[in-house]
Amino acid sequence: MAWVWIVIAVQFVLGCLEAWRPARLEWRQLAPEKWRNVGIAVVIYFGTGVVALLYDTHFTPLLTSLRTELGANLWPQRWPLITQVLLLFVLVELIWYWLHRLEHRFSAIWRVSGHGAHHSFKHLGAINFATNHPLELVWIAFPSALVGVLLGAGPAIGGAVVLATVQASIVHSNLQLNSRVIGWFFTTNQYHIRHHSQVLAESNTNYGCSTIVWDRVFGTFASGPTLETGTGPTEPSTWQKLWMPVREPVDTSIAP
């Protein structure tokens, strides 16, 4: 519940700022569009609970047993909690970087994960941190489950999830928040909006949703203005987004 209230608070603050001083006036999400996206986010929230239950039931016991058999007690439990959270955050982001890059490299993974649905929005805002296809929840939750449970991170998992969620909200926001200092390590919304570009070469950069450091390490970092986002010149309907793993819109231009 702490996570839920933090998300609500962050979305409220960012939403007010977007209404007051949006970076792009044309991206202001009017009530019907905003409530549609909130509805998608609510569905994704409950879907996340289902995925978490499946991981706890089937995946967590397997990893816990493997950790016990290997005698792998590698997690620095005595470190300050904030240090543990940052370490876990970086490790999880490393795995997500490569999973995300695979989504953009192979058509089969792009389709089966439903990642195109997340890229199909023409007007980005903080709420778009949660406008994913339900199929992608299994993909998104995997890094935290793998690293957190296999290493026995404990309470640090919750902190890393909160940090990643807040960051994901910020990087999708329609605000002028880019900072070269902060942007050396954390992803800024200018960097992530470039990843949402309708231009394929621009979209295939900046795979780190919360931290940009792995893009800098592996040579996929890029900066610069983004003229237009989306998978093509038009935005699919909600129904079309749901069916994107099966049938891509005819004007899709960034799918691998």
MIMAR-303590 format. One record per residue (C-alpha): residue number from 1; residue in one letter; z, y, x. Coordinates in steps of 0.05 Angstrom, whole numbers. Layout:
N
<NUM,'A',<Z,Y,X>>,
...
This chain:
256
<1,'M',<0,0,0>>,
<2,'A',<12,47,59>>,
<3,'W',<-61,37,77>>,
<4,'V',<-83,53,6>>,
<5,'W',<-43,118,3>>,
<6,'I',<-68,139,72>>,
<7,'V',<-140,128,50>>,
<8,'I',<-130,167,-15>>,
<9,'A',<-97,225,23>>,
<10,'V',<-152,227,76>>,
<11,'Q',<-207,224,23>>,
<12,'F',<-174,279,-17>>,
<13,'V',<-168,326,43>>,
<14,'L',<-239,312,69>>,
<15,'G',<-267,316,-2>>,
<16,'C',<-236,385,-12>>,
<17,'L',<-263,409,55>>,
<18,'E',<-332,382,38>>,
<19,'A',<-331,421,-28>>,
<20,'W',<-307,484,7>>,
<21,'R',<-347,485,71>>,
<22,'P',<-400,430,73>>,
<23,'A',<-442,423,135>>,
<24,'R',<-503,414,91>>,
<25,'L',<-506,446,22>>,
<26,'E',<-559,397,-1>>,
<27,'W',<-512,339,13>>,
<28,'R',<-459,363,-36>>,
<29,'Q',<-446,303,-80>>,
<30,'L',<-445,323,-153>>,
<31,'A',<-398,290,-202>>,
<32,'P',<-443,232,-224>>,
<33,'E',<-461,215,-151>>,
<34,'K',<-389,223,-128>>,
<35,'W',<-360,178,-182>>,
<36,'R',<-414,126,-170>>,
<37,'N',<-393,124,-96>>,
<38,'V',<-319,122,-115>>,
<39,'G',<-335,63,-161>>,
<40,'I',<-370,27,-104>>,
<41,'A',<-311,41,-59>>,
<42,'V',<-262,12,-110>>,
<43,'V',<-303,-51,-117>>,
<44,'I',<-305,-57,-41>>,
<45,'Y',<-230,-47,-38>>,
<46,'F',<-217,-107,-84>>,
<47,'G',<-271,-146,-48>>,
<48,'T',<-234,-132,17>>,
<49,'G',<-172,-163,-13>>,
<50,'V',<-212,-226,-31>>,
<51,'V',<-241,-230,39>>,
<52,'A',<-172,-219,70>>,
<53,'L',<-144,-276,28>>,
<54,'L',<-200,-322,50>>,
<55,'Y',<-188,-305,123>>,
<56,'D',<-112,-315,115>>,
<57,'T',<-123,-382,81>>,
<58,'H',<-177,-413,124>>,
<59,'F',<-188,-372,188>>,
<60,'T',<-119,-348,208>>,
<61,'P',<-86,-418,211>>,
<62,'L',<-144,-443,254>>,
<63,'L',<-137,-386,304>>,
<64,'T',<-62,-390,304>>,
<65,'S',<-65,-465,319>>,
<66,'L',<-116,-452,374>>,
<67,'R',<-72,-399,405>>,
<68,'T',<-12,-446,404>>,
<69,'E',<-50,-504,435>>,
<70,'L',<-78,-460,490>>,
<71,'G',<-10,-428,502>>,
<72,'A',<-46,-361,498>>,
<73,'N',<8,-308,493>>,
<74,'L',<-33,-252,522>>,
<75,'W',<-14,-195,477>>,
<76,'P',<31,-142,510>>,
<77,'Q',<85,-143,457>>,
<78,'R',<132,-100,499>>,
<79,'W',<83,-42,505>>,
<80,'P',<95,19,460>>,
<81,'L',<66,6,391>>,
<82,'I',<17,65,395>>,
<83,'T',<-11,36,460>>,
<84,'Q',<-18,-32,427>>,
<85,'V',<-55,0,369>>,
<86,'L',<-104,36,414>>,
<87,'L',<-116,-26,456>>,
<88,'L',<-130,-68,394>>,
<89,'F',<-173,-12,365>>,
<90,'V',<-217,-12,428>>,
<91,'L',<-223,-88,430>>,
<92,'V',<-240,-94,357>>,
<93,'E',<-292,-38,365>>,
<94,'L',<-323,-76,423>>,
<95,'I',<-336,-137,379>>,
<96,'W',<-359,-93,321>>,
<97,'Y',<-407,-57,368>>,
<98,'W',<-444,-121,383>>,
<99,'L',<-442,-147,311>>,
<100,'H',<-469,-81,287>>,
<101,'R',<-522,-81,340>>,
<102,'L',<-543,-151,319>>,
<103,'E',<-551,-126,247>>,
<104,'H',<-602,-75,271>>,
<105,'R',<-636,-124,318>>,
<106,'F',<-650,-184,275>>,
<107,'S',<-680,-182,205>>,
<108,'A',<-642,-244,181>>,
<109,'I',<-574,-214,199>>,
<110,'W',<-594,-146,170>>,
<111,'R',<-610,-181,104>>,
<112,'V',<-553,-232,100>>,
<113,'S',<-501,-178,115>>,
<114,'G',<-530,-129,65>>,
<115,'H',<-526,-74,118>>,
<116,'G',<-586,-38,91>>,
<117,'A',<-547,-18,29>>,
<118,'H',<-499,23,71>>,
<119,'H',<-557,58,105>>,
<120,'S',<-594,74,41>>,
<121,'F',<-554,136,19>>,
<122,'K',<-589,202,26>>,
<123,'H',<-526,246,19>>,
<124,'L',<-469,226,64>>,
<125,'G',<-397,244,53>>,
<126,'A',<-328,218,72>>,
<127,'I',<-329,169,13>>,
<128,'N',<-389,133,45>>,
<129,'F',<-342,99,94>>,
<130,'A',<-333,47,39>>,
<131,'T',<-402,45,7>>,
<132,'N',<-421,-22,37>>,
<133,'H',<-453,-83,6>>,
<134,'P',<-400,-135,-15>>,
<135,'L',<-432,-186,31>>,
<136,'E',<-418,-143,91>>,
<137,'L',<-343,-147,81>>,
<138,'V',<-340,-215,115>>,
<139,'W',<-378,-185,175>>,
<140,'I',<-334,-123,179>>,
<141,'A',<-268,-160,174>>,
<142,'F',<-285,-211,227>>,
<143,'P',<-269,-171,291>>,
<144,'S',<-199,-152,268>>,
<145,'A',<-184,-223,245>>,
<146,'L',<-210,-253,310>>,
<147,'V',<-177,-207,360>>,
<148,'G',<-113,-194,321>>,
<149,'V',<-97,-266,305>>,
<150,'L',<-124,-300,367>>,
<151,'L',<-84,-254,413>>,
<152,'G',<-23,-250,367>>,
<153,'A',<-24,-175,360>>,
<154,'G',<24,-172,301>>,
<155,'P',<40,-103,272>>,
<156,'A',<-12,-69,316>>,
<157,'I',<-66,-98,270>>,
<158,'G',<-44,-53,213>>,
<159,'G',<-43,9,257>>,
<160,'A',<-113,-6,285>>,
<161,'V',<-140,-17,215>>,
<162,'V',<-111,50,192>>,
<163,'L',<-140,86,253>>,
<164,'A',<-209,55,243>>,
<165,'T',<-208,72,168>>,
<166,'V',<-190,145,180>>,
<167,'Q',<-243,150,234>>,
<168,'A',<-296,117,189>>,
<169,'S',<-281,169,135>>,
<170,'I',<-287,227,185>>,
<171,'V',<-352,203,216>>,
<172,'H',<-386,199,148>>,
<173,'S',<-361,267,125>>,
<174,'N',<-406,325,109>>,
<175,'L',<-368,373,155>>,
<176,'Q',<-379,409,221>>,
<177,'L',<-331,368,263>>,
<178,'N',<-369,351,326>>,
<179,'S',<-330,359,391>>,
<180,'R',<-354,340,460>>,
<181,'V',<-283,328,484>>,
<182,'I',<-262,284,425>>,
<183,'G',<-332,256,423>>,
<184,'W',<-326,227,493>>,
<185,'F',<-285,170,464>>,
<186,'F',<-284,175,388>>,
<187,'T',<-347,176,347>>,
<188,'T',<-359,243,314>>,
<189,'N',<-396,253,249>>,
<190,'Q',<-456,283,284>>,
<191,'Y',<-463,220,326>>,
<192,'H',<-455,173,268>>,
<193,'I',<-500,212,221>>,
<194,'R',<-554,203,274>>,
<195,'H',<-543,128,267>>,
<196,'H',<-558,137,192>>,
<197,'S',<-624,172,208>>,
<198,'Q',<-687,154,170>>,
<199,'V',<-722,152,238>>,
<200,'L',<-718,82,268>>,
<201,'A',<-710,104,340>>,
<202,'E',<-651,149,321>>,
<203,'S',<-620,97,276>>,
<204,'N',<-619,46,332>>,
<205,'T',<-566,86,370>>,
<206,'N',<-492,100,365>>,
<207,'Y',<-470,32,337>>,
<208,'G',<-396,47,347>>,
<209,'C',<-371,69,279>>,
<210,'S',<-302,91,303>>,
<211,'T',<-308,97,378>>,
<212,'I',<-370,118,417>>,
<213,'V',<-346,93,484>>,
<214,'W',<-382,26,480>>,
<215,'D',<-448,61,465>>,
<216,'R',<-437,102,528>>,
<217,'V',<-422,39,568>>,
<218,'F',<-481,-2,542>>,
<219,'G',<-533,54,540>>,
<220,'T',<-543,64,466>>,
<221,'F',<-510,132,459>>,
<222,'A',<-553,190,435>>,
<223,'S',<-540,260,408>>,
<224,'G',<-580,313,372>>,
<225,'P',<-593,337,302>>,
<226,'T',<-613,290,246>>,
<227,'L',<-662,316,194>>,
<228,'E',<-656,262,141>>,
<229,'T',<-615,199,129>>,
<230,'G',<-630,136,89>>,
<231,'T',<-673,74,94>>,
<232,'G',<-734,112,70>>,
<233,'P',<-758,175,35>>,
<234,'T',<-725,156,-30>>,
<235,'E',<-655,128,-45>>,
<236,'P',<-652,61,-80>>,
<237,'S',<-614,55,-145>>,
<238,'T',<-546,20,-144>>,
<239,'W',<-579,-43,-171>>,
<240,'Q',<-633,-41,-117>>,
<241,'K',<-578,-32,-64>>,
<242,'L',<-544,-95,-91>>,
<243,'W',<-609,-134,-85>>,
<244,'M',<-628,-109,-16>>,
<245,'P',<-609,-175,18>>,
<246,'V',<-662,-208,-25>>,
<247,'R',<-714,-153,-35>>,
<248,'E',<-720,-90,7>>,
<249,'P',<-748,-27,-26>>,
<250,'V',<-822,-19,-9>>,
<251,'D',<-810,47,28>>,
<252,'T',<-756,19,75>>,
<253,'S',<-772,44,145>>,
<254,'I',<-712,26,189>>,
<255,'A',<-701,-49,175>>,
<256,'P',<-712,-93,237>>,
